[in-house]
Amino acid sequence: MSLLPESASFEELVQDYFLALRGAGLMLSALDTELLTTWARENVPFEVVARGISRSAEKALWDARPGEPVLRSLRACRRQVESEIKKYRALAAGAGTAEHSDSHSRRKKARTWEETRHARLCAALEDVAGREMALAPRVQRLLETVLVQVPAEPAALDAQEARALLSLLRALPFLERRAVWREALAAGAEQQVMSARARRVSRRFRVLAAARRRLGIKEG
């Protein structure tokens, strides 16, 4: 999600991603910085917090007025981010407990965070195929190729999801595909002070959000 160096800190990654999605601003407020520090102490992957931020931004995206930031503050994402952290911890704890249980329980091992997200994505795409027959062949190919394995890392899972959504977007008829792109690029706000990298992150987020909206894919 970020193009910062691999050596960037958790706080730098989150701030970079939030400001790119927000579409304005160069730094966080004191209150937002305090909240970010609290999230850093949770010791969860950056992608978990980024997922909460993107879900918050996606909900606000279509209601934002022209020229208005999608998110006014990092605190606006607090509920969604902390919900994602809670989900991640619950699934991680469940998987850890299963690994130390008896052989019968191991056969029914709880899903990891990655496995749960992957399963939900596959189910969402199968639902799309059931509703839109024209997309069914593309969904089937995605399930047999792109989605055939569960990524072991959150970043790889995000990339897998993006690849699947963009593939379905490309499978739409030209006029419909163009309408989705126009909707995506017209939404939100981009300030001239944003870097080229931040603009790419912002546009990618909006295109994926528009693709989910068009396909009727809701996040679980």
C-alpha positions as CSV (number, residue, x, y, z in Angstrom):
1,M,0.0,0.0,0.0
2,S,2.9,2.3,0.5
3,L,6.0,3.2,-1.5
4,L,8.1,4.2,1.5
5,P,11.4,2.4,2.1
6,E,11.2,-1.0,3.8
7,S,13.0,0.6,6.7
8,A,10.1,3.0,7.3
9,S,8.5,2.8,10.8
10,F,5.0,1.7,11.5
11,E,4.0,5.3,12.3
12,E,5.5,6.5,9.0
13,L,3.7,3.9,7.0
14,V,0.3,4.7,8.6
15,Q,0.7,8.5,8.3
16,D,1.8,8.2,4.7
17,Y,-1.2,6.0,3.8
18,F,-3.7,8.1,5.7
19,L,-2.6,11.4,4.1
20,A,-2.6,9.8,0.6
21,L,-6.2,8.7,1.1
22,R,-7.2,11.9,2.7
23,G,-6.0,13.8,-0.3
24,A,-4.7,16.8,1.6
25,G,-2.3,17.8,4.4
26,L,1.4,17.2,5.1
27,M,1.3,16.0,8.7
28,L,-1.0,14.7,11.5
29,S,-2.5,16.8,14.3
30,A,-1.2,16.3,17.9
31,L,-4.3,14.2,18.7
32,D,-4.0,12.1,15.6
33,T,-0.3,11.5,16.4
34,E,-1.2,10.4,19.9
35,L,-3.8,7.9,18.5
36,L,-1.2,6.6,16.1
37,T,1.2,6.0,18.9
38,T,-1.5,3.9,20.7
39,W,-2.0,1.8,17.6
40,A,1.7,1.3,17.2
41,R,1.8,-0.3,20.7
42,E,-0.8,-2.9,19.6
43,N,2.0,-4.5,17.6
44,V,-0.1,-5.6,14.6
45,P,0.9,-5.5,11.0
46,F,0.6,-2.1,9.2
47,E,-1.9,-3.7,6.7
48,V,-4.4,-4.3,9.6
49,V,-4.5,-0.6,10.5
50,A,-4.4,0.4,6.8
51,R,-7.4,-1.8,6.1
52,G,-9.4,0.0,8.8
53,I,-8.4,3.4,7.3
54,S,-9.3,2.4,3.8
55,R,-12.7,1.0,5.0
56,S,-13.4,4.3,6.8
57,A,-12.4,6.3,3.7
58,E,-14.4,4.1,1.4
59,K,-17.6,4.7,3.4
60,A,-17.0,8.5,3.4
61,L,-15.8,8.7,-0.2
62,W,-19.1,8.9,-2.0
63,D,-20.5,11.5,0.4
64,A,-17.6,13.9,0.3
65,R,-18.2,17.2,-1.5
66,P,-16.0,18.2,-4.4
67,G,-12.7,19.6,-3.1
68,E,-13.4,18.3,0.4
69,P,-11.0,15.7,2.0
70,V,-12.4,12.2,2.2
71,L,-11.3,12.0,5.9
72,R,-10.9,15.0,8.1
73,S,-8.8,13.3,10.7
74,L,-7.2,10.0,11.6
75,R,-9.5,9.9,14.6
76,A,-12.4,9.5,12.2
77,C,-11.0,6.1,11.4
78,R,-10.7,5.0,15.0
79,R,-13.7,2.8,15.3
80,Q,-13.0,0.9,12.0
81,V,-9.3,0.5,12.7
82,E,-9.8,-0.8,16.3
83,S,-12.4,-3.2,14.9
84,E,-9.9,-4.5,12.5
85,I,-7.3,-4.8,15.3
86,K,-9.8,-6.7,17.4
87,K,-10.6,-9.1,14.5
88,Y,-6.9,-9.7,13.8
89,R,-6.1,-10.4,17.5
90,A,-9.1,-12.7,17.9
91,L,-8.2,-14.8,14.8
92,A,-4.5,-14.9,15.8
93,A,-5.4,-16.1,19.3
94,G,-7.8,-18.7,17.9
95,A,-5.2,-20.1,15.5
96,G,-2.6,-20.1,18.3
97,T,-4.9,-22.1,20.7
98,A,-5.7,-24.6,18.0
99,E,-2.0,-25.3,17.4
100,H,-1.6,-26.4,21.0
101,S,-4.7,-28.5,21.2
102,D,-5.2,-32.3,20.6
103,S,-5.1,-34.0,17.2
104,H,-8.9,-33.8,16.7
105,S,-8.9,-30.1,17.2
106,R,-6.0,-29.6,15.0
107,R,-8.0,-31.1,12.1
108,K,-10.5,-28.3,12.7
109,K,-7.9,-25.6,13.3
110,A,-9.2,-22.0,13.5
111,R,-8.6,-19.9,10.4
112,T,-5.9,-17.3,10.5
113,W,-6.6,-13.6,9.7
114,E,-5.3,-14.2,6.2
115,E,-7.3,-17.4,5.6
116,T,-10.5,-15.7,6.8
117,R,-10.0,-12.7,4.5
118,H,-9.1,-15.0,1.6
119,A,-12.2,-17.1,2.2
120,R,-14.5,-14.0,2.3
121,L,-13.0,-12.7,-0.9
122,C,-13.5,-16.0,-2.7
123,A,-17.1,-16.1,-1.4
124,A,-17.7,-12.5,-2.6
125,L,-16.4,-13.3,-6.1
126,E,-18.6,-16.4,-6.3
127,D,-21.5,-14.2,-5.3
128,V,-20.6,-11.9,-8.2
129,A,-20.5,-14.8,-10.6
130,G,-23.9,-15.9,-9.5
131,R,-25.4,-12.5,-10.0
132,E,-23.6,-11.6,-13.3
133,M,-23.2,-14.5,-15.6
134,A,-21.0,-12.6,-18.0
135,L,-18.4,-12.3,-15.3
136,A,-18.6,-16.0,-14.2
137,P,-15.8,-17.3,-16.5
138,R,-13.4,-14.6,-15.3
139,V,-14.3,-15.3,-11.6
140,Q,-13.6,-19.0,-12.2
141,R,-10.2,-18.3,-13.7
142,L,-9.4,-16.1,-10.8
143,L,-10.3,-18.8,-8.3
144,E,-8.1,-21.3,-10.2
145,T,-5.1,-19.0,-10.6
146,V,-4.8,-15.8,-8.7
147,L,-6.8,-17.0,-5.7
148,V,-5.7,-20.6,-5.6
149,Q,-3.4,-20.1,-2.6
150,V,-3.8,-18.1,0.6
151,P,-1.0,-15.6,0.9
152,A,1.1,-15.9,4.1
153,E,1.6,-12.1,4.4
154,P,-1.0,-9.3,4.8
155,A,0.7,-7.3,2.0
156,A,0.5,-10.2,-0.4
157,L,-3.1,-10.6,0.5
158,D,-3.9,-7.0,-0.3
159,A,-2.1,-7.3,-3.6
160,Q,-4.1,-10.5,-4.4
161,E,-7.4,-8.8,-3.7
162,A,-6.4,-5.7,-5.8
163,R,-5.4,-8.0,-8.7
164,A,-8.7,-9.8,-8.6
165,L,-10.8,-6.6,-8.5
166,L,-8.9,-5.0,-11.3
167,S,-9.2,-8.2,-13.4
168,L,-13.0,-8.1,-13.0
169,L,-13.1,-4.4,-13.8
170,R,-11.2,-5.1,-17.0
171,A,-13.8,-7.8,-17.9
172,L,-16.6,-5.3,-17.9
173,P,-17.9,-3.9,-21.3
174,F,-15.8,-0.9,-22.4
175,L,-18.5,1.8,-21.8
176,E,-19.3,0.4,-18.3
177,R,-15.6,0.1,-17.5
178,R,-15.0,3.7,-18.6
179,A,-17.9,4.9,-16.4
180,V,-16.4,3.2,-13.4
181,W,-13.0,4.7,-14.0
182,R,-14.5,8.2,-14.4
183,E,-16.5,7.8,-11.2
184,A,-13.4,6.7,-9.4
185,L,-11.2,9.6,-10.6
186,A,-13.9,12.2,-10.0
187,A,-14.4,11.1,-6.4
188,G,-12.3,12.5,-3.6
189,A,-9.9,15.4,-3.6
190,E,-6.3,15.7,-4.7
191,Q,-4.2,18.7,-3.7
192,Q,-1.4,20.1,-5.8
193,V,0.9,19.7,-2.8
194,M,0.5,15.9,-2.9
195,S,3.6,14.0,-4.2
196,A,3.3,11.8,-7.3
197,R,3.5,8.7,-5.1
198,A,0.7,9.9,-2.9
199,R,-1.5,10.6,-6.0
200,R,-0.9,7.0,-7.2
201,V,-1.9,5.6,-3.8
202,S,-5.0,7.8,-3.7
203,R,-6.1,6.9,-7.3
204,R,-5.5,3.2,-6.7
205,F,-7.7,3.3,-3.6
206,R,-10.5,5.1,-5.4
207,V,-10.4,2.7,-8.4
208,L,-10.6,-0.3,-6.1
209,A,-13.4,1.3,-4.1
210,A,-15.3,2.0,-7.3
211,A,-14.8,-1.5,-8.5
212,R,-16.2,-2.9,-5.2
213,R,-19.1,-0.6,-5.4
214,R,-19.9,-1.6,-9.0
215,L,-19.6,-5.3,-8.2
216,G,-21.6,-5.1,-5.1
217,I,-18.8,-6.5,-2.9
218,K,-19.2,-5.6,0.7
219,E,-16.4,-5.9,3.2
220,G,-16.9,-8.3,6.1
